[in-house]
Amino acid sequence: MNILGKRYYFFGLSLLIILVGLGILVFRGIPLSIDFTGGSLLEVEFGGQKPQTSEIIAVYEGAGIRDVQVQASETGSYIIRSQFLENADRDAVLAALGEKIGTVNVVRFDSVGPSIGEQVTSRGTLAVIVSSLLVVLFIAWSFRGVTHAFRYGICAILAMIHDVAIIFSAAAIGSVLWGWEIDSLFLTALLTVIGFSMQDTIVVFDRIRENANIYRRLDFETLVNHSIVQTLQRSINTQLMTVEFLLLALAMFGGVTLREFAGILLIGLLSGTYSSIFIAAPILVLWENREWKTWFRKPAAA
């Protein structure tokens, strides 16, 4: 099975998915939830009535509340996002909704101040940066007996960046199709995917290191391809059979609040398995062969 022979097809597929998602983020903006922007989320049900979203927005605007977004859920409730609401403001809005529309039942109410949103963003970013640096140092130290050991750490980070880009692309596409937003659970899924991706990548690299001591006469590309094939069954069984089926069931039949988290985690873990096999190791071969030197050359005449 010549996986590395088709590496540029794998690079192209990933690039296509990433560019689509980044294009959506550029033109529509990043769909941040109140966890990052600060604000309030009120989920309500109306006793047997199905008002138009414009009616709910009109009640909020009549109370002087800005930045109102209303989304109808599959269970019949309405999820209303707005600027930060004090308890008095919330009670006033509920009273106005009950007067203008009908009986109101509060399902949940969450408020996050702008300072908390800034802390979540900064600490999440710091966690990703610090973990990336530690991974590079750990891999470089663990593979110190291998030629160009530092390259293994850099390739693992590039695969991680690939997975992060795929997750953001998935969130962007989900924001268009299903109204997904980037919230604190998204950050949890992101850090989980980074951990799984690094684990899979290190397993593949470790097999390359072992085979380098056994098959000394093989050229590097053949050696890496052989190592990938040896770890392919393990990666598929570990991810697909033990994790992905569970997340798929949770995404399909779980509650509304967990569906986005399960979907992001499902896509991210698939990307992590994919990148360890079809991105990280091929980049290592590309670097070893210095293939960029031939990208823009004209083919030699026969």
C-alpha positions, 0 to 999 in steps of 0.5 A: 500500500503506497500511501506516501505516493499520493501525499499531494492528494491528501495535502490538496484535500485538507487545503480545500476544506481549510480554505472553504472554512477560512473563506466563511470566517473572513466574509462572515466573521468568527461566530463567537458565543457569549463565553467570549464576547460577553452577554446573556443567553436566555432560553424560553418556551411559550405555552403552546404558542409559536411566535415569530422571531421578529416579535421577540426581537421587538420586545427586546428592542422595546426594552432598550436591549441591543445585539439580539439574536433569536434561534428556534430549537428543535424542542420548540424553545427559543434561544435568545442571545443579547448584551449582558443582562442584569437580573432586573433586566431579565425580569423586565424582559420576561414580563414584557414577553409574557405581556406581548406574547403569552406564558413564558417558561424559562429553560435556562439563563446564562450571563458572562461578563466581557472580562470573563470572556477575555480571560477564557480567550487569553488562557485558552490561547496560552494553553495551546502555545505552551502545550505546543512548545512542550510537545516540540521539546519532548519529541526532540528529546525522545527522538534524540538518537534519530537524525534530524530529531527536531524535524519530528517535533516540527512536523507534529506541530504542523499536523496539530495546526492542520487539525486546529484549522480543520476544526475552525473550518468545521465550526465555520461551516456549521455556523452557516448550516446549523447556527453553531458558535464558538464557546467554552465547550468548543475550547474543550473539544479543541484541547482534547483533539490536540492531545489525541492528535499528538498521541497518534502522531507520536505513535507513528513517529515512534514506529518510524524510529524503531524501523530505522534501526531494523531496516537500515538499507531502505530509503527513507520514503519506503521506511516511512510508508512501511511504518504507516502501514504497520500503525494503520490498523491500530489507529483505525481501531483505536479511534473509529471503534472506541471513540467515533461511534460513541460521538456519532451517537451523541451527535445524532441523538444527544441533547441540543446543548451537547450536539455541537460539542459532540460534532466538533469533537467527532470531526476533530478526532477524525482529523487527528487520526487522518493528520497523523497518517496522511499529513505529519509523516508525509511532511516529514518525507517532504522535508527529508527529500526537500521536494520544494526545490522541484515544485516550480521546475520544468520537467526535464526533456526526455 
